[in-house]
Structure formats: structure tokens, C-alpha cells
Amino acid sequence: VQLQASGGGFVEAGGSLKLSCVASGDIFSINTMGWYRQAPGKERVLVAEMGTSGSTEYAESVKGRFTISRDNAKNTVDLQMNGLKPEDTAVYFCKYNSWYDWWGQGTQVTVSS
């Protein structure tokens, strides 16, 4: 499985960004796709993920501000990020999971105060 992420960039606090990721290769019909982030000197942590059934999980810190969505037919997952805060600054990684975790390349999100 290969993952190609896009989006990210630089935004002022309160602004919005959208991340997109597309998976290709041997895609299983049942899987989970989502986004993790890693700030400098910190561990990689869950931001949001979504199963093919539509079930979702969000980090508490992003609930009400970020929305994850996916298109199962296109094997894509998007993360709409609104109300961005400086503490959201991190490298964001797309993840695909079926029987194994595959990771996309990271994309930098920088939020200025």
C-alpha cells in the first residue's frame, strides 16, 4: 500500500487547512484510515481516524474543530482543520491500517500565534 498526502502549510491562529491522503495498491475492503501528528521532541499521536464503516475516533484536543471524512470508493481520507491553534503545529502523517500499518510521508502544518 502506498499513501500520498497533500495539503498542510502555514496559517495564522484561527485559520483553516485541509489535508488529503489517497491510498493505492492492495487495498482491503475493511480498513481504517486516519491522521497522526508529531510535534518536535514529542511522540506521534492520533489526531483522527475513520473506518470503512464510518466509525470515527478523535483526539480530545481536536474535537469540535477537526473533521475527518473519507471516500471508500476512491480510497481517500481528508482532514478538515478549523480553528487552528499554535499547539496544532506538527508534522501530520496519513495512516492506513488493515492487517498492518502503512504510513504516508509527513506534511508540515505550522500555525502562528
C-alpha positions in Angstrom: 0.0 0.0 0.0 1.3 3.4 -0.9 -0.1 6.7 0.6 0.2 10.1 -0.9 -0.6 13.0 1.3 -1.2 16.6 0.3 -2.2 19.8 2.0 -0.7 21.4 5.0 1.3 24.6 5.1 1.4 27.8 7.1 -1.6 29.5 8.7 -2.4 32.1 11.4 -4.2 31.0 14.5 -7.9 30.6 13.9 -7.4 29.7 10.3 -8.2 26.5 8.4 -6.3 23.9 6.4 -7.3 20.7 4.7 -5.2 17.6 4.5 -5.9 14.9 1.9 -4.5 11.4 1.5 -5.0 8.8 -1.2 -4.1 5.1 -0.8 -3.2 2.8 -3.6 -2.1 -0.8 -4.0 -3.6 -3.8 -2.3 -6.5 -2.1 -0.6 -8.6 -4.3 1.7 -12.3 -3.7 1.8 -12.2 -3.3 5.6 -9.6 -0.8 6.8 -9.0 2.3 8.9 -7.5 5.5 7.5 -6.6 8.4 9.6 -4.2 11.1 10.6 -1.5 11.3 13.3 0.8 14.1 14.1 4.2 14.5 15.7 5.5 17.8 17.2 9.2 18.4 17.7 10.5 16.3 20.6 7.2 14.5 21.1 5.7 11.2 20.2 3.4 10.6 17.2 -0.2 10.7 18.4 -3.6 10.1 16.9 -5.5 13.1 15.5 -8.4 11.4 13.9 -9.2 8.1 12.1 -12.2 6.6 10.4 -13.1 3.1 9.5 -14.8 1.9 6.3 -17.9 1.5 8.4 -17.9 5.2 9.2 -16.8 4.9 12.8 -14.6 7.7 13.9 -12.1 8.5 16.7 -10.8 11.9 17.5 -8.2 13.2 19.9 -9.8 15.2 22.6 -7.8 18.3 21.7 -9.3 18.5 18.2 -12.9 17.6 18.8 -15.2 20.2 17.5 -12.5 21.8 15.3 -11.3 19.0 13.0 -13.5 16.8 10.8 -12.4 13.6 9.2 -14.1 12.2 6.1 -13.3 9.5 3.6 -14.4 8.2 0.2 -14.2 4.4 0.3 -14.6 4.1 -3.5 -11.6 6.4 -4.1 -9.6 5.2 -1.0 -9.1 8.8 0.2 -9.3 10.4 3.6 -9.5 14.1 4.3 -9.0 16.1 7.4 -10.6 19.5 7.6 -8.9 21.5 10.3 -10.7 24.7 11.5 -9.9 27.0 14.4 -6.2 26.1 14.2 -4.1 26.8 17.3 -0.3 27.1 17.6 -0.3 23.9 19.5 -1.6 22.1 16.4 1.8 22.8 14.8 3.3 19.4 13.9 4.2 17.1 11.0 1.0 15.3 10.1 1.1 11.7 8.8 -1.6 9.7 7.0 -2.0 6.1 8.1 -3.7 3.1 6.5 -4.4 0.0 8.6 -5.8 -3.3 7.7 -3.6 -6.1 8.9 -0.6 -3.8 9.1 0.1 -0.1 9.5 1.2 1.8 6.4 2.3 5.4 6.7 2.5 8.2 4.2 5.1 10.9 4.1 4.6 13.7 6.6 3.3 17.1 5.8 4.1 20.1 7.8 1.4 22.2 9.4 2.5 25.4 11.1 0.2 27.7 13.0 1.4 31.1 14.0 0.1 32.9 17.1 
